[in-house]
Amino acid sequence: RLFSDAPFRQDSWSWAANVDWNSVVGSKFFHNARYSNFGYDWPNYAYGINGEVGNNLRRRMTENATGNVAGGAAQDQNNRLRHQFDWTATYFKDNFLRGDHALKFGMVSEWETQDFTNYGFVDDLSLTFNSAAGAPDFTTPFRVVLRNTDNNTINSSWHHGAFITDQWELTNRITANVGVRWDYYSSYFPDQEILPGPFRDYFYAGAPLPNGHTRPRTPFADNWIIPGVSGIRTHSSVAPRIGVAWDLFGTGKTVAK
């Protein structure tokens, strides 16, 4: 079972908004431009022993025999944000290439990022107990786990796309849609700062624990930065779009596509 201070409190809010501009340029051309924004801020808070949020926190404790868990949860903050711009237009051209045309074209560009910070348990420790049967929970210590927190990770991605489609009315009964679309995706993460914490120097800088145990020093301890990586995953593709609509009997009631 979970003690009353073991769960976390979720407190998140999100938003979505856009701004549109529509313009008619003469009788043959109109276009639409749009900027959109979406995101959320999602923190998870730990409870204290009296139900307070973020105060009077106990260390995290787990009992092997019963599976009971007590102590403040690992607090974290998850933020997500997307910026998007897209533009579309339509141009009409009649009596051209043996038919009437509605040429549609446009582009989209969007950037999305996620910023996650794990603040960890109290004192960046979690405690495990192996108490005897019938004894109160958390009586006999068994293991202490050192947590490499606080830590922050940021990852981002770009998407660009463009398309062109011709709605070509060959006759009063046959309309073809012919076009092509291009899309490009690229993911990356910027430089990641190694945040201060009780055991940061132990994990990265070769500092000893009170019992003398050490780990090899890492290059990241020189400036506490993990270098970013670009082009983690890139993908680009071009795809055709072809369709035909046929008014079978010329009445506008039965159409095969």
BASETI-576371 format. One line per field, with one value per residue: residue number from 1; x, y, z of N, C-alpha, C in turn; residue in three letters. Coordinates in steps of 0.1 Angstrom, whole numbers, plus 5000, padded with zeros to 4 digits. Example, Ala and Ser with C-alpha at 12.3 -4.5 7.8 and 13.67 -1.06 7.14 Angstrom:
REM BASETI-576371
n: (1,2);
n.px: (5132,5128);
n.py: (4943,4978);
n.pz: (5078,5071);
ca.px: (5123,5137);
ca.py: (4955,4989);
ca.pz: (5078,5071);
c.px: (5132,5129);
c.py: (4967,5000);
c.pz: (5078,5079);
res: (Ala,Ser);
***
This chain:
REM BASETI-576371
n: (1,2,3,4,5,6,7,8,9,10,11,12,13,14,15,16,17,18,19,20,21,22,23,24,25,26,27,28,29,30,31,32,33,34,35,36,37,38,39,40,41,42,43,44,45,46,47,48,49,50,51,52,53,54,55,56,57,58,59,60,61,62,63,64,65,66,67,68,69,70,71,72,73,74,75,76,77,78,79,80,81,82,83,84,85,86,87,88,89,90,91,92,93,94,95,96,97,98,99,100,101,102,103,104,105,106,107,108,109,110,111,112,113,114,115,116,117,118,119,120,121,122,123,124,125,126,127,128,129,130,131,132,133,134,135,136,137,138,139,140,141,142,143,144,145,146,147,148,149,150,151,152,153,154,155,156,157,158,159,160,161,162,163,164,165,166,167,168,169,170,171,172,173,174,175,176,177,178,179,180,181,182,183,184,185,186,187,188,189,190,191,192,193,194,195,196,197,198,199,200,201,202,203,204,205,206,207,208,209,210,211,212,213,214,215,216,217,218,219,220,221,222,223,224,225,226,227,228,229,230,231,232,233,234,235,236,237,238,239,240,241,242,243,244,245,246,247,248,249,250,251,252,253,254,255,256,257);
n.px: (5008,5003,5016,5002,5018,5031,5021,5022,5014,4996,4998,4988,4987,4975,4976,4963,4964,4958,4965,4950,4952,4934,4931,4918,4927,4919,4897,4907,4925,4933,4945,4957,4972,4986,4995,5003,5002,5010,5010,5021,5025,5037,5039,5048,5043,5056,5041,5040,5044,5021,5002,5009,5020,5051,5064,5078,5089,5095,5122,5122,5109,5108,5093,5105,5093,5065,5059,5051,5050,5064,5070,5082,5073,5092,5098,5090,5092,5076,5077,5062,5063,5050,5056,5040,5038,5018,5010,4986,4973,4951,4947,4928,4923,4909,4899,4923,4949,4930,4909,4895,4911,4919,4944,4961,4983,5009,5027,5043,5058,5071,5081,5090,5095,5106,5110,5123,5126,5139,5136,5140,5140,5138,5168,5180,5180,5169,5154,5155,5139,5141,5123,5115,5089,5058,5069,5069,5066,5095,5116,5140,5169,5179,5190,5205,5199,5216,5207,5210,5203,5195,5183,5182,5166,5165,5148,5143,5126,5123,5099,5093,5073,5058,5034,5017,4988,4967,4934,4918,4895,4885,4863,4827,4820,4843,4868,4901,4926,4957,4989,5018,5037,5061,5080,5100,5118,5136,5154,5168,5190,5199,5229,5232,5228,5244,5229,5233,5237,5234,5251,5264,5291,5302,5292,5302,5326,5345,5346,5349,5326,5314,5322,5345,5343,5347,5341,5352,5364,5347,5347,5327,5327,5343,5331,5304,5286,5268,5275,5254,5235,5230,5208,5199,5179,5169,5146,5134,5110,5092,5061,5036,5003,4974,4942,4909,4877,4845,4816,4791,4766,4761,4744,4751,4746,4757,4788,4820,4851);
n.py: (4988,5024,5049,5080,5101,5092,5093,5115,5150,5161,5189,5206,5227,5237,5251,5265,5282,5304,5325,5339,5349,5358,5363,5377,5379,5394,5378,5353,5343,5334,5333,5319,5325,5312,5313,5292,5281,5259,5242,5229,5231,5210,5202,5179,5174,5167,5152,5162,5149,5156,5161,5185,5202,5199,5205,5195,5169,5134,5110,5088,5056,5020,4989,4957,4933,4937,4954,4980,5015,5047,5082,5112,5117,5116,5147,5165,5183,5189,5203,5214,5226,5240,5257,5268,5275,5279,5281,5285,5284,5291,5290,5298,5287,5288,5270,5259,5239,5219,5220,5230,5245,5242,5252,5243,5250,5251,5255,5243,5249,5238,5238,5219,5213,5197,5200,5186,5182,5164,5164,5146,5124,5132,5145,5131,5103,5069,5046,5012,4986,4957,4943,4922,4896,4906,4928,4963,4984,4995,4991,4975,4983,4979,4986,5014,5036,5057,5086,5100,5129,5164,5164,5175,5174,5182,5181,5185,5191,5196,5202,5205,5211,5209,5213,5207,5207,5199,5205,5193,5198,5179,5172,5179,5157,5144,5147,5153,5149,5158,5158,5166,5160,5171,5163,5170,5160,5166,5158,5168,5175,5202,5216,5200,5209,5198,5196,5210,5188,5166,5143,5148,5154,5130,5112,5123,5137,5122,5124,5112,5091,5092,5067,5063,5052,5056,5068,5067,5098,5120,5136,5155,5169,5191,5214,5209,5203,5184,5178,5189,5172,5172,5164,5139,5122,5122,5127,5126,5129,5124,5124,5113,5124,5112,5112,5104,5115,5105,5113,5092,5090,5116,5131,5141,5127,5102,5092,5079,5073);
n.pz: (5000,4997,5016,5030,5021,4999,4972,4943,4937,4909,4889,4863,4834,4802,4769,4738,4708,4680,4652,4624,4590,4563,4528,4499,4466,4440,4416,4411,4429,4462,4496,4527,4558,4588,4622,4648,4683,4708,4740,4772,4808,4832,4863,4889,4922,4955,4985,5019,5054,5067,5048,5035,5006,4992,5016,5048,5040,5038,5035,5007,5010,5009,5016,5016,5024,5025,5004,5008,5005,5014,5021,5004,4970,4939,4927,4897,4866,4836,4806,4776,4742,4712,4682,4652,4618,4589,4555,4529,4496,4468,4434,4405,4373,4342,4312,4303,4291,4282,4300,4332,4361,4395,4413,4441,4467,4492,4524,4554,4586,4615,4649,4677,4712,4742,4776,4803,4837,4864,4897,4917,4946,4982,4994,4974,4976,4980,5001,5011,5029,5049,5068,5096,5096,5108,5122,5125,5095,5078,5096,5096,5081,5047,5021,5005,4979,4958,4941,4909,4906,4908,4874,4840,4809,4775,4744,4709,4678,4643,4617,4583,4555,4522,4496,4464,4445,4419,4411,4386,4362,4339,4322,4323,4338,4348,4371,4380,4405,4410,4423,4445,4475,4499,4527,4556,4584,4614,4643,4674,4702,4724,4741,4773,4806,4835,4864,4897,4926,4955,4949,4926,4922,4928,4909,4885,4888,4901,4929,4963,4982,5016,5026,5012,4986,4951,4918,4883,4870,4848,4816,4816,4839,4836,4827,4834,4814,4790,4757,4731,4704,4670,4643,4651,4643,4610,4583,4551,4525,4495,4481,4457,4448,4436,4422,4410,4401,4390,4376,4373,4359,4351,4366,4390,4413,4417,4422,4413,4427);
ca.px: (5000,5010,5013,4995,5027,5038,5018,5025,5003,4998,4992,4993,4978,4979,4970,4963,4960,4963,4961,4948,4951,4928,4931,4913,4935,4912,4887,4913,4936,4932,4954,4955,4984,4982,5005,4996,5010,5004,5020,5016,5035,5031,5047,5044,5048,5056,5034,5047,5038,5008,4994,5014,5026,5064,5069,5079,5090,5103,5129,5115,5111,5101,5095,5106,5083,5051,5058,5046,5059,5062,5080,5079,5076,5102,5092,5095,5085,5076,5071,5062,5059,5051,5053,5037,5033,5015,5004,4980,4967,4944,4947,4919,4927,4899,4901,4938,4952,4918,4901,4895,4920,4920,4957,4963,4997,5012,5038,5042,5070,5068,5092,5085,5105,5102,5120,5119,5135,5136,5142,5143,5135,5144,5182,5185,5181,5157,5157,5148,5140,5138,5119,5110,5075,5052,5075,5065,5073,5107,5123,5153,5174,5185,5198,5204,5202,5220,5201,5218,5194,5186,5188,5173,5168,5157,5149,5135,5125,5118,5092,5090,5065,5052,5026,5010,4978,4958,4921,4917,4882,4887,4850,4817,4818,4855,4877,4913,4934,4971,4998,5029,5040,5074,5081,5113,5119,5149,5154,5181,5190,5210,5237,5224,5235,5243,5225,5239,5230,5243,5260,5268,5306,5305,5289,5308,5339,5354,5346,5346,5316,5319,5329,5357,5340,5348,5339,5361,5361,5342,5350,5316,5330,5351,5322,5291,5278,5268,5273,5242,5237,5221,5205,5197,5171,5164,5139,5128,5103,5084,5050,5026,4989,4966,4928,4900,4863,4837,4801,4787,4754,4760,4733,4757,4742,4765,4802,4830,4864);
ca.py: (5000,5036,5058,5092,5110,5085,5097,5129,5158,5166,5202,5210,5235,5237,5262,5264,5295,5306,5338,5336,5360,5354,5374,5374,5388,5393,5367,5340,5339,5337,5326,5319,5323,5309,5310,5284,5278,5249,5238,5227,5230,5199,5198,5169,5178,5157,5155,5160,5139,5161,5165,5197,5201,5205,5208,5184,5157,5123,5103,5077,5043,5009,4977,4945,4922,4941,4963,4993,5027,5059,5092,5121,5112,5123,5158,5168,5194,5185,5214,5211,5238,5239,5268,5263,5284,5273,5290,5278,5293,5285,5298,5293,5289,5281,5269,5258,5224,5211,5219,5241,5241,5249,5249,5245,5248,5256,5250,5243,5248,5237,5235,5214,5210,5192,5203,5178,5183,5155,5169,5135,5122,5140,5142,5123,5090,5061,5036,4999,4980,4942,4941,4908,4894,4911,4940,4975,4987,5004,4988,4970,4989,4969,4992,5028,5039,5071,5090,5111,5140,5168,5164,5182,5170,5190,5176,5193,5186,5205,5196,5213,5204,5217,5205,5214,5198,5205,5199,5195,5194,5175,5174,5181,5145,5138,5156,5146,5156,5154,5166,5160,5166,5169,5165,5168,5160,5166,5159,5171,5181,5212,5213,5197,5213,5189,5204,5206,5178,5161,5133,5152,5152,5115,5105,5129,5143,5113,5127,5100,5091,5091,5054,5062,5047,5066,5065,5075,5112,5121,5149,5165,5177,5202,5225,5205,5204,5173,5185,5186,5165,5176,5154,5126,5115,5131,5120,5135,5121,5131,5114,5118,5123,5111,5108,5108,5115,5103,5113,5080,5092,5130,5138,5147,5120,5090,5095,5069,5079);
ca.pz: (5000,4997,5027,5024,5015,4988,4958,4940,4932,4896,4887,4850,4826,4788,4761,4724,4702,4666,4645,4610,4580,4550,4519,4485,4457,4427,4414,4408,4438,4476,4504,4541,4566,4602,4632,4659,4694,4717,4750,4786,4819,4840,4874,4899,4935,4966,4997,5032,5063,5071,5036,5028,4993,4991,5029,5057,5032,5043,5024,5001,5017,5004,5025,5008,5028,5022,4992,5012,5001,5021,5018,4993,4956,4931,4920,4884,4858,4822,4798,4761,4734,4697,4673,4639,4607,4577,4545,4518,4486,4457,4421,4395,4359,4334,4298,4301,4290,4279,4312,4343,4371,4408,4418,4455,4471,4505,4531,4568,4593,4629,4659,4690,4722,4755,4786,4815,4849,4874,4909,4925,4960,4992,4996,4963,4982,4982,5011,5011,5042,5049,5082,5099,5095,5120,5127,5118,5083,5078,5108,5094,5068,5038,5010,5002,4965,4955,4928,4901,4904,4898,4860,4831,4795,4765,4731,4700,4665,4632,4606,4572,4545,4511,4486,4453,4440,4408,4409,4371,4357,4325,4316,4333,4346,4352,4377,4385,4415,4408,4431,4451,4488,4504,4541,4562,4599,4620,4657,4680,4715,4726,4752,4785,4818,4846,4875,4910,4934,4965,4945,4913,4921,4929,4896,4873,4890,4908,4943,4971,4991,5030,5028,5004,4973,4940,4904,4874,4866,4834,4809,4818,4851,4833,4826,4837,4802,4781,4744,4723,4692,4660,4633,4657,4633,4599,4574,4540,4516,4485,4477,4448,4452,4424,4424,4399,4405,4378,4377,4364,4350,4347,4373,4402,4424,4418,4418,4415,4430);
c.px: (5009,5006,5008,5005,5035,5034,5023,5013,5006,4991,4996,4982,4983,4972,4972,4958,4965,4958,4961,4947,4946,4927,4927,4920,4928,4902,4893,4923,4932,4941,4951,4968,4980,4995,4998,5007,5003,5015,5013,5028,5029,5041,5040,5051,5047,5047,5042,5039,5024,4999,4999,5020,5040,5070,5069,5080,5099,5111,5120,5119,5102,5104,5094,5095,5069,5049,5052,5056,5055,5072,5076,5082,5087,5095,5098,5087,5087,5069,5073,5057,5060,5047,5051,5033,5030,5008,4999,4974,4960,4944,4938,4923,4918,4904,4917,4941,4940,4910,4902,4903,4918,4933,4959,4977,4999,5024,5035,5056,5067,5080,5086,5096,5098,5113,5115,5130,5130,5144,5145,5136,5143,5158,5188,5188,5168,5162,5149,5150,5136,5134,5113,5095,5069,5057,5069,5073,5085,5115,5138,5159,5181,5194,5195,5208,5204,5214,5209,5208,5199,5192,5177,5177,5159,5159,5139,5135,5119,5110,5089,5082,5060,5044,5021,5000,4969,4945,4916,4903,4883,4874,4840,4815,4831,4864,4889,4920,4948,4980,5010,5032,5054,5074,5096,5112,5133,5148,5168,5179,5201,5219,5229,5233,5233,5241,5232,5230,5239,5254,5265,5284,5310,5303,5297,5323,5349,5355,5342,5333,5322,5326,5341,5354,5341,5344,5349,5356,5357,5346,5339,5318,5338,5343,5307,5281,5279,5265,5261,5246,5226,5219,5205,5189,5166,5157,5133,5122,5095,5074,5040,5012,4981,4952,4920,4886,4855,4823,4795,4776,4752,4749,4739,4753,4750,4779,4811,4843,4875);
c.py: (5012,5044,5072,5102,5104,5090,5111,5137,5164,5179,5208,5219,5236,5249,5259,5277,5296,5320,5335,5349,5354,5366,5369,5384,5386,5381,5354,5335,5343,5328,5328,5317,5321,5307,5303,5282,5269,5245,5234,5227,5221,5195,5187,5172,5167,5162,5153,5151,5143,5166,5178,5193,5207,5208,5195,5170,5147,5117,5092,5064,5032,4997,4965,4935,4925,4949,4976,5004,5039,5069,5100,5115,5121,5134,5160,5178,5190,5196,5211,5223,5235,5252,5263,5274,5277,5283,5282,5288,5285,5295,5291,5297,5281,5280,5268,5243,5216,5209,5231,5236,5249,5244,5253,5242,5255,5250,5250,5242,5248,5233,5231,5210,5205,5194,5196,5179,5173,5160,5158,5134,5132,5135,5133,5109,5083,5049,5024,4992,4965,4938,4927,4908,4898,4924,4952,4978,4996,5003,4984,4975,4978,4975,5007,5030,5054,5075,5102,5122,5152,5166,5170,5177,5178,5183,5183,5187,5197,5196,5207,5205,5214,5208,5214,5203,5206,5198,5202,5189,5191,5177,5177,5169,5139,5149,5148,5155,5150,5163,5159,5167,5162,5172,5162,5169,5159,5167,5161,5175,5191,5207,5211,5201,5202,5197,5200,5196,5172,5151,5136,5149,5138,5109,5110,5133,5135,5116,5114,5102,5090,5078,5052,5057,5058,5059,5072,5089,5112,5135,5159,5173,5189,5215,5222,5206,5191,5179,5180,5178,5169,5164,5140,5117,5125,5122,5129,5125,5130,5120,5120,5116,5123,5106,5112,5106,5115,5103,5103,5083,5107,5137,5144,5139,5107,5092,5083,5076,5069);
c.pz: (5000,5009,5021,5018,5004,4974,4955,4936,4919,4894,4874,4843,4812,4781,4746,4718,4688,4661,4630,4602,4567,4541,4505,4476,4443,4427,4413,4419,4452,4484,4519,4548,4581,4610,4644,4670,4703,4727,4763,4795,4829,4851,4883,4912,4945,4978,5009,5041,5067,5060,5029,5015,4993,5005,5038,5050,5039,5031,5019,5006,5011,5013,5016,5011,5023,5009,4995,5009,5009,5017,5005,4980,4950,4924,4906,4877,4843,4814,4783,4754,4720,4691,4659,4630,4595,4568,4533,4509,4475,4445,4411,4381,4350,4320,4295,4301,4290,4292,4321,4354,4384,4414,4432,4459,4485,4511,4546,4574,4608,4637,4672,4699,4734,4764,4799,4825,4860,4887,4919,4939,4970,4994,4985,4967,4981,4991,5010,5024,5040,5063,5084,5098,5109,5126,5119,5105,5086,5091,5106,5081,5060,5027,5009,4987,4964,4941,4922,4897,4912,4884,4851,4817,4786,4751,4722,4686,4656,4622,4596,4561,4534,4502,4475,4447,4430,4408,4395,4367,4342,4316,4327,4343,4352,4358,4383,4395,4414,4415,4437,4465,4492,4519,4546,4577,4603,4635,4663,4695,4717,4738,4765,4797,4828,4859,4888,4918,4944,4960,4931,4911,4921,4915,4885,4876,4898,4923,4951,4979,5006,5033,5020,4989,4962,4927,4895,4871,4852,4829,4812,4830,4848,4832,4829,4826,4794,4767,4737,4710,4682,4650,4639,4648,4623,4589,4564,4530,4507,4480,4468,4453,4439,4427,4412,4404,4392,4381,4367,4354,4346,4355,4386,4414,4427,4413,4422,4417,4430);
res: (Arg,Leu,Phe,Ser,Asp,Ala,Pro,Phe,Arg,Gln,Asp,Ser,Trp,Ser,Trp,Ala,Ala,Asn,Val,Asp,Trp,Asn,Ser,Val,Val,Gly,Ser,Lys,Phe,Phe,His,Asn,Ala,Arg,Tyr,Ser,Asn,Phe,Gly,Tyr,Asp,Trp,Pro,Asn,Tyr,Ala,Tyr,Gly,Ile,Asn,Gly,Glu,Val,Gly,Asn,Asn,Leu,Arg,Arg,Arg,Met,Thr,Glu,Asn,Ala,Thr,Gly,Asn,Val,Ala,Gly,Gly,Ala,Ala,Gln,Asp,Gln,Asn,Asn,Arg,Leu,Arg,His,Gln,Phe,Asp,Trp,Thr,Ala,Thr,Tyr,Phe,Lys,Asp,Asn,Phe,Leu,Arg,Gly,Asp,His,Ala,Leu,Lys,Phe,Gly,Met,Val,Ser,Glu,Trp,Glu,Thr,Gln,Asp,Phe,Thr,Asn,Tyr,Gly,Phe,Val,Asp,Asp,Leu,Ser,Leu,Thr,Phe,Asn,Ser,Ala,Ala,Gly,Ala,Pro,Asp,Phe,Thr,Thr,Pro,Phe,Arg,Val,Val,Leu,Arg,Asn,Thr,Asp,Asn,Asn,Thr,Ile,Asn,Ser,Ser,Trp,His,His,Gly,Ala,Phe,Ile,Thr,Asp,Gln,Trp,Glu,Leu,Thr,Asn,Arg,Ile,Thr,Ala,Asn,Val,Gly,Val,Arg,Trp,Asp,Tyr,Tyr,Ser,Ser,Tyr,Phe,Pro,Asp,Gln,Glu,Ile,Leu,Pro,Gly,Pro,Phe,Arg,Asp,Tyr,Phe,Tyr,Ala,Gly,Ala,Pro,Leu,Pro,Asn,Gly,His,Thr,Arg,Pro,Arg,Thr,Pro,Phe,Ala,Asp,Asn,Trp,Ile,Ile,Pro,Gly,Val,Ser,Gly,Ile,Arg,Thr,His,Ser,Ser,Val,Ala,Pro,Arg,Ile,Gly,Val,Ala,Trp,Asp,Leu,Phe,Gly,Thr,Gly,Lys,Thr,Val,Ala,Lys);
***
